[in-house]
Amino acid sequence: MQQSIIDPKALRNALGTFTTGVTIITTRDGEGQAVGLTANSFNSVSLDPPLVLWSLAKTALSLPAFTSTTHWNVHVLSTEQQELSMRFASKGENKFSGLELDQGVSDAPLIQQCTARFQCRTAFTHDGGDHIIFIGEVIAFDQSDLPPLAFQSGQYAVTAKKPWQELKLSSVEEPLDCSYSEDLLGYLVGRAHFQMLGKMQQILNSQSVTALHFFALSVLAIQDNVQLDDINAHIGYTGHQLDVIHMNELVELGLVKSLDSKYMLTAKGHKATLLHIAEAKSIEDDIVSQLGEGDIMALKVMLKRLIQQTDPGLPDLWENAS
Amino acid sequence: MQQSIIDPKALRNALGTFTTGVTIITTRDGEGQAVGLTANSFNSVSLDPPLVLWSLAKTALSLPAFTSTTHWNVHVLSTEQQELSMRFASKGENKFSGLELDQGVSDAPLIQQCTARFQCRTAFTHDGGDHIIFIGEVIAFDQSDLPPLAFQSGQYAVTAKKPWQELKLSSVEEPLDCSYSEDLLGYLVGRAHFQMLGKMQQILNSQSVTALHFFALSVLAIQDNVQLDDINAHIGYTGHQLDVIHMNELVELGLVKSLDSKYMLTAKGHKATLLHIAEAKSIEDDIVSQLGEGDIMALKVMLKRLIQQTDPGLPDLWENAS
């Protein structure tokens, strides 16, 4: 696959495999107008003195502002700032409209809610082919706990920490290729599901509620006053079906009442599902505190994409939410 | 949180929030010895002419080699090359031992199995505080399909693509904070599990096998000749327990036989589980082809960490594998 003639498009693709964060770099032009652009060419250079660099296309409209200014700010964007990244990557005007700005050491705009911010003074600039390389001294900086946005191969991305050692669930060497391995996606998703459901078990047991009851109560917590068929339409994908006997068990527990063959939660049932929701959120909070907010965000993004990919055409559970 | 006195450690932490890929940069010293180091200060600068840059500490042992050479290679590492990254980040000798090298346009070492490689000729160098900035012209490059390794806040990471639009499963606005939302981790993991299991349903139906049977067969595919209690120890975490009636159903289907109250797969049972494994792998391949190999790797890493985090102390399924 060696290439000796440099095709710019292929080169851009290859360079794009190098993952980067996403920054917005801001300054003010000679007239005091706020100027900013999205850049992923940022990098740190030196700690002593503290230097960072980024590069800007010679054709960029904002070039004159940056070559005539002495101060600019680099904002490492958080996962919540993807929209801002797109806004500052476009040529539109009023990029700053609606943004509340902080006051920094210079008058360069300082955007809020970033993962990190570096306030810089131009140390020197260098010619870099079709770009100018800006090297700046960091004169102030701050950092938040917000997980950072990443960019790779032309797409926004989120990162998940990769343990230093390969993460193995079993202490045993990998089995033969023709057997089950712990690396099978279906196994991992299934085991994760059952272990998380297992953590709900104590509260379900205390309510004499089975997993199947729990699924039914969850549907009723979102859609009240529905028939058994509707409940089953929402939980049928679990491979389980509720029948009248199951529903009667819930009625006997005082959690559900029925009227005209429609089911709804009782006050006790509402209270029970609120406990379920609180417990589910508490289990999730525990996991987030161990694995990190950014990583759980990456997991959720992946799971949603997997769910969309494998969706057998489930009805929208929230569509007629009560 | 503004800081005006620059604390080097705090600055390094803040700079580390900017996600990067991981590269190994190689050359040969005056005596023809291969030299290489891990760097994440790489970035692209210009397409016309094709320029890239990276920076090297002035105290680095390899500095003389890079300042006296004209050619060096940048390797964007894949997720499989984390160990190599650590090896080239250390001060050890013989970093290249055991590595098969490709022949590039120069004699600089060209490492295999990378995500992308850029063969460069030094265009110019610049002083960058405690580092030297190397700017090189790309004279050849290539790229593979291997997902790239990332680095963030001092940790290796894998990336998962984030859709340009926020990914929503429901068409409805988010419900109240005190209710279930589609963003609840337990819901997402559960729905992903049941949808993937649902994709196995056709083959299970054709074998008259239930999900519970399937779990039992999966255990027997790994550990043959075990008692019912042992099977239940492995699938108990699903909230389901097998009894003798379930096992007799599998015996009647000709998939399992029992001897001295121990169970094992029959030839037909082995064949059935091989079909399950093939189907599970085929379902996974479909998902990989849609979502991308790197993203599924990120998903698996996250699921394994979640499983370790929520493990109620399950026995190692593969420990006594037959």
Chai-1 contact restraints between the chains, C-beta under 6 A:
chainA,res_idxA,chainB,res_idxB,connection_type,confidence,min_distance_angstrom,max_distance_angstrom,comment,restraint_id
A,M1,B,D142,contact,1.0,0.0,6.0,A-B,restraint_1
A,Q2,B,A140,contact,1.0,0.0,6.0,A-B,restraint_2
A,Q2,B,D142,contact,1.0,0.0,6.0,A-B,restraint_3
A,S4,B,A140,contact,1.0,0.0,6.0,A-B,restraint_4
A,I6,B,P50,contact,1.0,0.0,6.0,A-B,restraint_5
A,P8,B,L47,contact,1.0,0.0,6.0,A-B,restraint_6
A,L11,B,P50,contact,1.0,0.0,6.0,A-B,restraint_7
A,A14,B,A116,contact,1.0,0.0,6.0,A-B,restraint_8
A,A14,B,F141,contact,1.0,0.0,6.0,A-B,restraint_9
A,A14,B,Q143,contact,1.0,0.0,6.0,A-B,restraint_10
A,L15,B,S44,contact,1.0,0.0,6.0,A-B,restraint_11
A,T17,B,V76,contact,1.0,0.0,6.0,A-B,restraint_12
A,T17,B,T115,contact,1.0,0.0,6.0,A-B,restraint_13
A,T17,B,A116,contact,1.0,0.0,6.0,A-B,restraint_14
A,T17,B,P148,contact,1.0,0.0,6.0,A-B,restraint_15
A,F18,B,G21,contact,1.0,0.0,6.0,A-B,restraint_16
A,F18,B,V76,contact,1.0,0.0,6.0,A-B,restraint_17
A,T19,B,T19,contact,1.0,0.0,6.0,A-B,restraint_18
A,T19,B,G21,contact,1.0,0.0,6.0,A-B,restraint_19
A,T19,B,P148,contact,1.0,0.0,6.0,A-B,restraint_20
A,T19,B,A150,contact,1.0,0.0,6.0,A-B,restraint_21
A,T19,B,T159,contact,1.0,0.0,6.0,A-B,restraint_22
A,G21,B,F18,contact,1.0,0.0,6.0,A-B,restraint_23
A,G21,B,T19,contact,1.0,0.0,6.0,A-B,restraint_24
A,S41,B,N43,contact,1.0,0.0,6.0,A-B,restraint_25
A,N43,B,S41,contact,1.0,0.0,6.0,A-B,restraint_26
A,N43,B,N43,contact,1.0,0.0,6.0,A-B,restraint_27
A,S44,B,L15,contact,1.0,0.0,6.0,A-B,restraint_28
A,V45,B,S55,contact,1.0,0.0,6.0,A-B,restraint_29
A,V45,B,G128,contact,1.0,0.0,6.0,A-B,restraint_30
A,V45,B,H131,contact,1.0,0.0,6.0,A-B,restraint_31
A,S46,B,G128,contact,1.0,0.0,6.0,A-B,restraint_32
A,S46,B,G129,contact,1.0,0.0,6.0,A-B,restraint_33
A,S46,B,D130,contact,1.0,0.0,6.0,A-B,restraint_34
A,S46,B,H131,contact,1.0,0.0,6.0,A-B,restraint_35
A,L47,B,P8,contact,1.0,0.0,6.0,A-B,restraint_36
A,D48,B,D130,contact,1.0,0.0,6.0,A-B,restraint_37
A,P49,B,G129,contact,1.0,0.0,6.0,A-B,restraint_38
A,P50,B,I6,contact,1.0,0.0,6.0,A-B,restraint_39
A,P50,B,L11,contact,1.0,0.0,6.0,A-B,restraint_40
A,L51,B,G128,contact,1.0,0.0,6.0,A-B,restraint_41
A,L51,B,G129,contact,1.0,0.0,6.0,A-B,restraint_42
A,S55,B,V45,contact,1.0,0.0,6.0,A-B,restraint_43
A,V76,B,T17,contact,1.0,0.0,6.0,A-B,restraint_44
A,V76,B,F18,contact,1.0,0.0,6.0,A-B,restraint_45
A,T115,B,T17,contact,1.0,0.0,6.0,A-B,restraint_46
A,A116,B,A14,contact,1.0,0.0,6.0,A-B,restraint_47
A,A116,B,T17,contact,1.0,0.0,6.0,A-B,restraint_48
A,H126,B,H126,contact,1.0,0.0,6.0,A-B,restraint_49
A,G128,B,V45,contact,1.0,0.0,6.0,A-B,restraint_50
A,G128,B,S46,contact,1.0,0.0,6.0,A-B,restraint_51
A,G128,B,L51,contact,1.0,0.0,6.0,A-B,restraint_52
A,G129,B,S46,contact,1.0,0.0,6.0,A-B,restraint_53
A,G129,B,P49,contact,1.0,0.0,6.0,A-B,restraint_54
A,G129,B,L51,contact,1.0,0.0,6.0,A-B,restraint_55
A,D130,B,S46,contact,1.0,0.0,6.0,A-B,restraint_56
A,D130,B,D48,contact,1.0,0.0,6.0,A-B,restraint_57
A,H131,B,V45,contact,1.0,0.0,6.0,A-B,restraint_58
A,H131,B,S46,contact,1.0,0.0,6.0,A-B,restraint_59
A,A140,B,Q2,contact,1.0,0.0,6.0,A-B,restraint_60
A,A140,B,S4,contact,1.0,0.0,6.0,A-B,restraint_61
A,F141,B,A14,contact,1.0,0.0,6.0,A-B,restraint_62
A,D142,B,M1,contact,1.0,0.0,6.0,A-B,restraint_63
A,D142,B,Q2,contact,1.0,0.0,6.0,A-B,restraint_64
A,Q143,B,A14,contact,1.0,0.0,6.0,A-B,restraint_65
A,P148,B,T17,contact,1.0,0.0,6.0,A-B,restraint_66
A,P148,B,T19,contact,1.0,0.0,6.0,A-B,restraint_67
A,A150,B,T19,contact,1.0,0.0,6.0,A-B,restraint_68
A,A150,B,T159,contact,1.0,0.0,6.0,A-B,restraint_69
A,Q152,B,T159,contact,1.0,0.0,6.0,A-B,restraint_70
A,Q155,B,K161,contact,1.0,0.0,6.0,A-B,restraint_71
A,Y156,B,K162,contact,1.0,0.0,6.0,A-B,restraint_72
A,A157,B,T159,contact,1.0,0.0,6.0,A-B,restraint_73
A,A157,B,K161,contact,1.0,0.0,6.0,A-B,restraint_74
A,A157,B,K162,contact,1.0,0.0,6.0,A-B,restraint_75
A,V158,B,A160,contact,1.0,0.0,6.0,A-B,restraint_76
A,V158,B,K162,contact,1.0,0.0,6.0,A-B,restraint_77
A,T159,B,T19,contact,1.0,0.0,6.0,A-B,restraint_78
A,T159,B,A150,contact,1.0,0.0,6.0,A-B,restraint_79
A,T159,B,Q152,contact,1.0,0.0,6.0,A-B,restraint_80
A,T159,B,A157,contact,1.0,0.0,6.0,A-B,restraint_81
A,T159,B,T159,contact,1.0,0.0,6.0,A-B,restraint_82
A,A160,B,V158,contact,1.0,0.0,6.0,A-B,restraint_83
A,A160,B,A298,contact,1.0,0.0,6.0,A-B,restraint_84
A,A160,B,V301,contact,1.0,0.0,6.0,A-B,restraint_85
A,A160,B,M302,contact,1.0,0.0,6.0,A-B,restraint_86
A,K161,B,Q155,contact,1.0,0.0,6.0,A-B,restraint_87
A,K161,B,A157,contact,1.0,0.0,6.0,A-B,restraint_88
A,K162,B,Y156,contact,1.0,0.0,6.0,A-B,restraint_89
A,K162,B,A157,contact,1.0,0.0,6.0,A-B,restraint_90
A,K162,B,V158,contact,1.0,0.0,6.0,A-B,restraint_91
A,K162,B,V301,contact,1.0,0.0,6.0,A-B,restraint_92
A,L167,B,K304,contact,1.0,0.0,6.0,A-B,restraint_93
A,S170,B,D316,contact,1.0,0.0,6.0,A-B,restraint_94
A,S170,B,W318,contact,1.0,0.0,6.0,A-B,restraint_95
A,S171,B,D316,contact,1.0,0.0,6.0,A-B,restraint_96
A,V172,B,W318,contact,1.0,0.0,6.0,A-B,restraint_97
A,V172,B,E319,contact,1.0,0.0,6.0,A-B,restraint_98
A,P175,B,A321,contact,1.0,0.0,6.0,A-B,restraint_99
A,Y180,B,A221,contact,1.0,0.0,6.0,A-B,restraint_100
A,Y180,B,I222,contact,1.0,0.0,6.0,A-B,restraint_101
A,Y180,B,I277,contact,1.0,0.0,6.0,A-B,restraint_102
A,L184,B,A280,contact,1.0,0.0,6.0,A-B,restraint_103
A,L185,B,E284,contact,1.0,0.0,6.0,A-B,restraint_104
A,G186,B,M196,contact,1.0,0.0,6.0,A-B,restraint_105
A,G186,B,A280,contact,1.0,0.0,6.0,A-B,restraint_106
A,L188,B,K300,contact,1.0,0.0,6.0,A-B,restraint_107
A,L188,B,L303,contact,1.0,0.0,6.0,A-B,restraint_108
A,V189,B,A192,contact,1.0,0.0,6.0,A-B,restraint_109
A,V189,B,H193,contact,1.0,0.0,6.0,A-B,restraint_110
A,V189,B,M196,contact,1.0,0.0,6.0,A-B,restraint_111
A,G190,B,H193,contact,1.0,0.0,6.0,A-B,restraint_112
A,R191,B,I307,contact,1.0,0.0,6.0,A-B,restraint_113
A,A192,B,V189,contact,1.0,0.0,6.0,A-B,restraint_114
A,A192,B,L303,contact,1.0,0.0,6.0,A-B,restraint_115
A,A192,B,L306,contact,1.0,0.0,6.0,A-B,restraint_116
A,A192,B,I307,contact,1.0,0.0,6.0,A-B,restraint_117
A,H193,B,V189,contact,1.0,0.0,6.0,A-B,restraint_118
A,H193,B,G190,contact,1.0,0.0,6.0,A-B,restraint_119
A,H193,B,H193,contact,1.0,0.0,6.0,A-B,restraint_120
A,F194,B,Y237,contact,1.0,0.0,6.0,A-B,restraint_121
A,F194,B,T238,contact,1.0,0.0,6.0,A-B,restraint_122
A,Q195,B,T310,contact,1.0,0.0,6.0,A-B,restraint_123
A,M196,B,G186,contact,1.0,0.0,6.0,A-B,restraint_124
A,M196,B,V189,contact,1.0,0.0,6.0,A-B,restraint_125
A,G198,B,Y237,contact,1.0,0.0,6.0,A-B,restraint_126
A,G198,B,P312,contact,1.0,0.0,6.0,A-B,restraint_127
A,A211,B,G239,contact,1.0,0.0,6.0,A-B,restraint_128
A,A221,B,Y180,contact,1.0,0.0,6.0,A-B,restraint_129
A,I222,B,Y180,contact,1.0,0.0,6.0,A-B,restraint_130
A,Y237,B,F194,contact,1.0,0.0,6.0,A-B,restraint_131
A,Y237,B,G198,contact,1.0,0.0,6.0,A-B,restraint_132
A,T238,B,F194,contact,1.0,0.0,6.0,A-B,restraint_133
A,G239,B,A211,contact,1.0,0.0,6.0,A-B,restraint_134
A,I277,B,Y180,contact,1.0,0.0,6.0,A-B,restraint_135
A,A280,B,L184,contact,1.0,0.0,6.0,A-B,restraint_136
A,A280,B,G186,contact,1.0,0.0,6.0,A-B,restraint_137
A,E284,B,L185,contact,1.0,0.0,6.0,A-B,restraint_138
A,I287,B,Q309,contact,1.0,0.0,6.0,A-B,restraint_139
A,Q290,B,Q309,contact,1.0,0.0,6.0,A-B,restraint_140
A,L291,B,R305,contact,1.0,0.0,6.0,A-B,restraint_141
A,A298,B,A160,contact,1.0,0.0,6.0,A-B,restraint_142
A,L299,B,M302,contact,1.0,0.0,6.0,A-B,restraint_143
A,K300,B,L188,contact,1.0,0.0,6.0,A-B,restraint_144
A,V301,B,A160,contact,1.0,0.0,6.0,A-B,restraint_145
A,V301,B,K162,contact,1.0,0.0,6.0,A-B,restraint_146
A,M302,B,A160,contact,1.0,0.0,6.0,A-B,restraint_147
A,M302,B,L299,contact,1.0,0.0,6.0,A-B,restraint_148
A,L303,B,L188,contact,1.0,0.0,6.0,A-B,restraint_149
A,L303,B,A192,contact,1.0,0.0,6.0,A-B,restraint_150
A,K304,B,L167,contact,1.0,0.0,6.0,A-B,restraint_151
A,R305,B,L291,contact,1.0,0.0,6.0,A-B,restraint_152
A,L306,B,A192,contact,1.0,0.0,6.0,A-B,restraint_153
A,I307,B,R191,contact,1.0,0.0,6.0,A-B,restraint_154
A,I307,B,A192,contact,1.0,0.0,6.0,A-B,restraint_155
A,Q309,B,I287,contact,1.0,0.0,6.0,A-B,restraint_156
A,Q309,B,Q290,contact,1.0,0.0,6.0,A-B,restraint_157
A,T310,B,Q195,contact,1.0,0.0,6.0,A-B,restraint_158
A,P312,B,G198,contact,1.0,0.0,6.0,A-B,restraint_159
A,D316,B,S170,contact,1.0,0.0,6.0,A-B,restraint_160
A,D316,B,S171,contact,1.0,0.0,6.0,A-B,restraint_161
A,W318,B,S170,contact,1.0,0.0,6.0,A-B,restraint_162
A,W318,B,V172,contact,1.0,0.0,6.0,A-B,restraint_163
A,E319,B,V172,contact,1.0,0.0,6.0,A-B,restraint_164
A,A321,B,P175,contact,1.0,0.0,6.0,A-B,restraint_165
